[in-house]
């Protein structure tokens, strides 16, 4: 229990101030998009000017005429299958003797 004759401890109040700068607006993304588009346009124009507008020809593949003969492996003879069984006779029922 606390002594009622002791004054309460001093309370210290801390205050924190946060200063935030206002958001900056910039056109950096739009400017980069425009500059990138101009670079692509210059590259396409340069390709048409220096290549005559024709795509480069694909290299000709050399003619290859191969004749490959490989002997097939010889397998051992398979055992002969047994003859198929004859069909069984259907069962017959004899008539009961009357009498």
C-alpha positions as CSV (number, residue, x, y, z in Angstrom):
1,X,0.0,0.0,0.0
2,X,1.3,3.5,-0.7
3,X,1.8,6.1,1.9
4,X,-0.9,8.8,1.6
5,X,1.5,11.4,2.9
6,X,3.9,11.1,-0.1
7,X,2.9,13.3,-3.0
8,X,2.3,11.5,-6.3
9,X,5.2,11.3,-8.7
10,X,5.4,13.9,-11.4
11,X,4.0,12.9,-14.7
12,X,6.1,13.8,-17.7
13,X,4.2,14.2,-21.0
14,X,6.1,13.8,-24.2
15,X,4.9,15.2,-27.4
16,X,6.1,14.1,-30.8
17,X,5.6,16.2,-33.9
18,X,5.8,14.6,-37.3
19,X,6.3,17.0,-40.2
20,X,5.5,15.4,-43.5
21,X,6.5,17.1,-46.8
22,X,3.7,17.6,-49.3
23,X,3.5,15.0,-52.0
24,X,5.6,15.9,-55.0
25,X,4.0,15.6,-58.4
26,X,6.3,14.8,-61.2
27,X,5.9,13.7,-64.8
28,X,8.9,11.4,-64.7
29,X,6.9,8.3,-65.7
30,X,5.3,10.1,-68.7
31,X,8.6,11.5,-69.8
32,X,10.3,8.1,-69.7
33,X,7.4,6.6,-71.7
34,X,7.8,9.3,-74.4
35,X,11.6,9.0,-74.6
36,X,11.3,5.2,-74.8
37,X,8.8,5.5,-77.6
38,X,11.1,7.9,-79.5
39,X,14.1,5.5,-79.1
40,X,12.0,2.6,-80.5
41,X,10.8,4.8,-83.4
42,X,14.4,5.8,-84.3
43,X,15.5,2.2,-84.2
44,X,12.7,1.1,-86.5
45,X,13.4,3.9,-89.0
46,X,17.1,3.0,-88.9
47,X,16.4,-0.6,-89.6
48,X,14.3,0.3,-92.7
49,X,16.9,2.7,-94.0
50,X,20.0,0.4,-93.6
51,X,18.3,-2.9,-94.6
52,X,16.2,-1.6,-97.5
53,X,13.1,-2.6,-95.7
54,X,13.7,-6.3,-96.3
55,X,14.2,-8.8,-93.4
56,X,17.6,-10.6,-93.5
57,X,17.5,-13.8,-95.6
58,X,17.7,-17.0,-93.7
59,X,20.9,-19.0,-94.3
60,X,20.5,-21.9,-96.7
61,X,20.7,-25.2,-95.0
62,X,23.2,-27.6,-96.7
63,X,21.7,-30.5,-98.5
64,X,22.1,-33.7,-96.5
65,X,21.5,-37.1,-98.1
66,X,22.1,-39.9,-95.7
67,X,21.6,-43.6,-96.1
68,X,21.7,-45.4,-92.8
69,X,21.5,-49.2,-92.6
70,X,21.4,-50.6,-89.1
71,X,20.8,-54.3,-88.6
72,X,17.7,-55.1,-86.6
73,X,18.3,-57.3,-83.5
74,X,17.3,-61.0,-83.8
75,X,14.9,-62.1,-81.1
76,X,14.7,-65.8,-80.0
77,X,11.8,-67.8,-81.2
78,X,8.7,-67.6,-79.0
79,X,7.3,-70.9,-77.6
80,X,4.4,-72.3,-79.5
81,X,1.0,-71.6,-77.9
82,X,-1.1,-74.7,-76.9
83,X,-4.1,-75.6,-78.9
84,X,-7.4,-74.0,-78.0
85,X,-9.7,-76.3,-75.9
86,X,-12.7,-77.8,-77.6
87,X,-16.0,-76.3,-76.6
88,X,-17.7,-78.2,-73.8
89,X,-20.9,-80.1,-74.5
90,X,-23.9,-78.4,-72.9
91,X,-25.3,-80.2,-69.9
92,X,-28.3,-82.5,-70.6
93,X,-31.1,-83.0,-68.2
94,X,-32.9,-86.3,-68.1
95,X,-36.6,-86.4,-67.8
96,X,-37.8,-87.7,-64.4
97,X,-39.1,-91.2,-64.5
98,X,-42.9,-91.3,-64.4
99,X,-44.4,-93.8,-62.5
